[in-house]
Amino acid sequence: MKKTLIIYWAPGGSVEKAARMLHETIGIDKAELCDLAAFEVSRMPEFENLIIGTATIGAETWRDANDNNKWMEFFEKTRSYDFSKMKVASFALGNQIFYPDHFVDSLGIIRQEIEQRGGKLTGAWPVKGYDFTDSIGYDGDFFFGLALDEDTQPELTQPRISAWVEQLASEMKF
Ligand SMILES: Cc1cc2nc3c(=O)[nH]c(=O)nc-3n(C[C@H](O)[C@H](O)[C@H](O)COP(=O)(O)O)c2cc1C
C-alpha cells in the first residue's frame, strides 16, 4: 500500500501540473495522486504522509471565497481528525508579480487549518529567489511549504520540486 498521498485542488491548471510533476518526482509507485473532489476523507488513516497542493485565489480566508472551494469542505470533514498522526507538507501556486502582497497566502491558510487539528507542517522552503512584499505563507526566511510560480518562474518549478522532494524524503521516507 502507498503510504504517501498527494491531494490537490483545483484540477486542470498549474496546481494539477505541479502535483503531477511532484508525483513523478517522488515516484508514481510510491505515492497516490488524487484530485480533492475524488478523495474520500474516510481513507485518511491509510496514509502516513500527506502532501496538500493549492493555488492562492485571492480571498482572505477560504470561508470568504465564493467559488465552491473544495478545501473548505475537506477541512470541515476533517474537523476532528488528528493530523499529528501524519507527516504533512504543503505546496502552493501563486503569482509574485501580480499579487506581491499576498504571494502564496494559501500556505499560511493550510498551516493554520493543519495546526488547528493538531498537526505540524514539514517542508519549510527558503524565501530566497522570490520577489514579493508580503504573504501569510511565510515567517522569517522560510515559507511554510513549497512556493511555486508557474506564471512568472515556470522554469524553476521542476528544480524546486526536485530539491523539495529530496528535502522531504528524510522525514517522509517515501
Ligand atoms: C482571481 C485570482 C486571484 C489570485 N490571487 C492570488 C493571490 O492572492 N496570491 C498569489 O500568489 N496568486 C494569486 N493568483 C495566481 C494564482 O494562484 C496562480 O495563477 C496559480 O498558478 C493558479 O493555479 P491554477 O492554474 O491551478 O488555477 C490569483 C489568480 C487569480 C485568477
The ligand as an ORCA input file, in Angstrom:
! r2SCAN-3c Opt
* xyz 0 1
  C      -8.669     35.653     -9.284
  C      -7.256     35.279     -8.960
  C      -6.738     35.639     -7.755
  C      -5.398     35.316     -7.436
  N      -4.884     35.694     -6.228
  C      -3.606     35.388     -5.931
  C      -3.042     35.786     -4.688
  O      -3.686     36.421     -3.844
  N      -1.756     35.424     -4.434
  C      -0.984     34.721     -5.335
  O       0.177     34.447     -5.037
  N      -1.503     34.334     -6.527
  C      -2.784     34.640     -6.836
  N      -3.310     34.244     -8.039
  C      -2.450     33.491     -9.003
  C      -2.737     32.003     -8.975
  O      -2.560     31.456     -7.699
  C      -1.800     31.313     -9.965
  O      -2.029     31.796    -11.265
  C      -1.920     29.796     -9.956
  O      -0.880     29.232    -10.710
  C      -3.271     29.311    -10.470
  O      -3.329     27.928    -10.390
  P      -4.346     27.094    -11.321
  O      -3.898     27.303    -12.759
  O      -4.220     25.674    -10.910
  O      -5.713     27.657    -11.052
  C      -4.616     34.582     -8.367
  C      -5.173     34.218     -9.595
  C      -6.465     34.557     -9.899
  C      -7.021     34.145    -11.237
*
